[in-house]
Amino acid sequence: MVKTREVFVCSICGAQTLQWRGQCPSCQEWNSLEAQTRPRSQTLRSASASVASSMERPIPLHRVVETGHKPYPSGLDALDRVLGKGLVPGAAILLGGEPGIGKSTLLLQVAGLVASSGRTVLYASGEEALPQIKARAARIGMLAEGLLALSTSRMEEVLAALEGDSPPALLIVDSVQTLTSTEAEGLPGNVSQVRAVASSLLEACRRSGSTLILVGHVTKDGLLAGPRMLEHMVDTVISLEGDRRQMFRLLRVFKNRFGPNEELLVFRMAQNGMQVVDDPSTFFLGARDASLSGTAVVMAVDGQRPLAVEVQALVTRTFLSIPRRTALGFDANRLNLLLAVLEKRLKLNFGQVDIYAKVGGGMRLNEPGLDLALVAAVLSSYYDVPLPEKCVLWGEVDLNGQIRPVAAHELRLAQARRLGFNPIVHPVAGQGSQRGGGIAGITEVQQCLFRR
């Protein structure tokens, strides 16, 4: 009989220990170690000898042949731009996102466009049946001749489709948590299964030259589920974000070996699939009414793209013993910090009012340039005085009430002038800037915008 031993595997990072611990020694997560039974390996030397006989020998790097690795288009020019040059043969892309955000629709749309160009595409789904996949493809008009579909939860059936003289140019697996491998133990989606499935698919696609796109589930915190090693194994990590009740989606690039990181692509959800928003500079302003108090426009930068986003604030009398502070679309601690600065530097009293603040359009911002616009929106609602119609702001507010420069200042300024905003309220330009002007503190903001 084969001897077995019990090991404890972390469900977050995949680290193994021989003894149970309350905290994982690798990723420091609590209560993440799970007991698993593993066979003891007794034939390591013989297995190593057989593997060594079939291993490829290292060769000089200048002799490596580059043929067959030229990127090909995905059918969406904007997607090719954020990915680098398109879909690279043999590369692996990991796409994450919340359930119902549109991952399957976007990938089926890409699969149909690639198949329409004359290439073969295999769409393997472990979540949907073939009639369901066909119904969605027919709805978005992507029933191409070269689009193949496979509904299975067994990884071996997907690998069998990659064998032969004509493997598919693009393989889409939806999702990696639904496939199981006979080489690993446990239920689908656990650490061992995800690692085994991803490793086998990556190795098979590199041999066949097929581009691999893996769909990954996310946790309640918005992080990719499964071992963190999965993000290191692939070449590109992208995420599809947004509110399911809104019509837009944001595609962010977190890791990319073939192009720039922190890129952003805006989609609009339509009946026939995802439509790229060519110029999202003012897309998130919507039908904004500038004559109302409590609203301000910030020129935010997400990745390398400047976006004009509306910030809203409501200051109203409270009947509670502890005033309420609510923030949507950004960190609530940022609101509390800025209110403390306003009370200290401008001698205001917010102890008898509730303050609600949000980022318009369902957008979520996490950058220091939001501070100045948030301060202006709060003051506008507090004084009940609207800001100028075409006013735009950006800048970081420190604890002393000073306005500090933020990254991509010249990019924000050029975009604000191109869109016709005036006045443009921004911090004093840094030493490396070619333009002067700007304001230095929140006292100047109060005097400039509200004449107080």
C-alpha positions, 0 to 999 in steps of 0.5 A: 500500500502507498503510504500517505501523510497529512499536510496543511495547504493554505487556501489563499496562497497555496503554501504547505506546512506539516503542522496546523497553524492559525495563521499562514506563515506565507501570506499571513492570512488567518484560518486559511490552512486546510488538511489534505492527504498526500502520497509519500513519494518513494521514486523521486530518483527514477522519476527525475532520471526519466524526466531528465532524458526528455528535457530540452537543452539550453541554447544561445538566446540569439539562436531562438526562432521567433517565427509563429509568435507574431500577435494577431488582432482580437477584432477590437482595436481598443482592446489590442491597444491596451493589451499591447499589440493584440493576442500573442500566440502561446501567451496566457491572459487571466480575466477576472470580474464579479458574476454577471459583469459581462466576462462571458459576453465580452470573451464570446464577442472576441471569440466570434471576431477572431473566428470571423478573421479565418482563425479557429477558436475554441470556447470551453465552458464548465458553467453553461451548456452548449444551447446557452452558449449558442443563444448568447452568440446568436444574440450578439451576432457572433455565430462564426464558422470557425467558432467551436464550443465545448461544454465540459468540466474535465480538463483532459477533454480540453487538452485533447482538443489542443492535440493534432496538426491544427490546434485552435489559435485561441482557447477560452476557458470559462472558468478555471475554477470549474475544471477538474484534473485527475492529477489533483485531489479535491473538489473543483475550485480548490487550490490543488485543482486550480494549480493543476488545471492552470499548469497543464493548460499553460504548458499545452498552449505553449507547445501548440502556440494557442493563445489562452484566456482563463476566466477567474472568479473573484472573492467578496473582497474583489480579488481573484480567487484561487492561489496567488501563484496563478497571477504570476503564471500568466502573462497578462492579468485584466479585470472587468469592473463596474456596477451591474445596474449601470450600463458601462464597464471598466477593463483594467490591465494590472499586469502585462508582459507585452504592453503598458500596465494600468491601462483602462478601457471603457465599454458600454453594455448594449444588446449586441454585446460590449461597445467601446467608448472611444472618448470617455473623457466626459462620459461619466458626467452624464446629464449634469446640472451645473446650476445645483450646489454640491457638485464639482468636476474632477479631472481624474487620471486612471492609468494613462487616461484623463477622465472628467468625473462629477463629485457630489456632496450633500450637507444637511442638518442632523437630528442624531447625537453623532452626525452621519458621514457616508462616502460612495465611490471612494474611501470613507476615511478620506472624507473624514480626514478632509472634513477635519482639515476644513474644520481646523483651517477654515474654522467651520463647524460640521458637528451639527450636520450630516455629510454625504458624498459620492462619485457620480456615474457609479465610478470608483476613484482611488487617487489623491487628485480627488481631494480638492474637488471633494472639498469644493463639493462639500463647501458648495453644499455647505454654503448652498452656492453652486460652482461655476458651470465649467469649473474643474479641479484636482489636487491633493489636500494635506493635513495643513490645508495645503494643496499639493501637486499630483501625478500627470499634472500636464496631462490633466491640464491639457485635457481640461483645456481641450474640453473647454473647462474654465476656471481650472483650479489646480495646485501650484505646478511643480519644479518640472512643470512648464506651466505656472499658476495654481493655488496653494491652500484651501483658504484660496479655494474658499476665497476664489470660488465662494468669495468668503 
